[in-house]
Amino acid sequence: MDDINELSFEDAFAELERVVSELEAGKLSLEESVRLFERGRKLSAYCQQILEKATLRVSEITDDGDVRPMR
């Protein structure tokens, strides 16, 4: 899928793992390696963004289990 923003975290992470495996195998042309590396960087940034949002949501949960509204 070309539009990373439409992927779930799980799908993006799975694709990132495939990209890393292919790059580590070292069997690609330079052009293909660069293309996959660029895709991997985008996938990594997207996954990081989702994780940061989840962390913020979890940090808004109070000790008694209530959820504070996001500011």
N, C-alpha and C positions, 0 to 999 in steps of 0.2 A: 504494500500500500504506500502510495507516495505521500499522502498528507498525514504526517505524524500526529497532528493534533486530533485526529479521529480515532487513534488507537487507545485502547485501555492501557493502564500501567503494565498489566501482565503481558499483553501482546507486544508492547514496546520493549519491555525488558527481555522477552524471549527473542525478539528480532535482534536486539543488541548482543545477546549471547551468541547468536548465529554469526553475526558480523565479526565478532571477536574471534570465533573459531576459524572462520574462513581466512581472516588476516593472519592468524597464528600458523595456519597450515602452510602459508608461503607459496601457494601454487597459482597465484593470480598474476596477471600482468600489472605493470606499474599503474597504468590508467585505471584498471579495475580496483586495485588496492586503494588508490587515492579516492575514488568514488565511494567505496565502502567505508573508508576512514571518515569521510565527510558525513556520510549517513550515520555512522556510529556516534560521532560527536553530537549530531542533532538529537539522536535517540537518547543519549546520555543526559543532555541538557533537559529534555522533555521529562524524563524519569525523575531527575533531580527536582524539577519544578513541582511535579505531582507530590513527591515526598515532602517537600517543604510546606505545601498547602496542607497536607495531612497532619504534619507536625503542629502547625498553627491551630488546626481544628482540635486536636487532642489537648493542646495546652490550654484551651479555653474551657475544659471540663474542670469544675471545681472539686474540692476534696469530698464534698457530700454527694457527688455524682450529677449535680446540675450542670447545665451548659450555659456559660455566659455568652451573650450576643457578641459577635465579632465587632470590633471597633474599626 
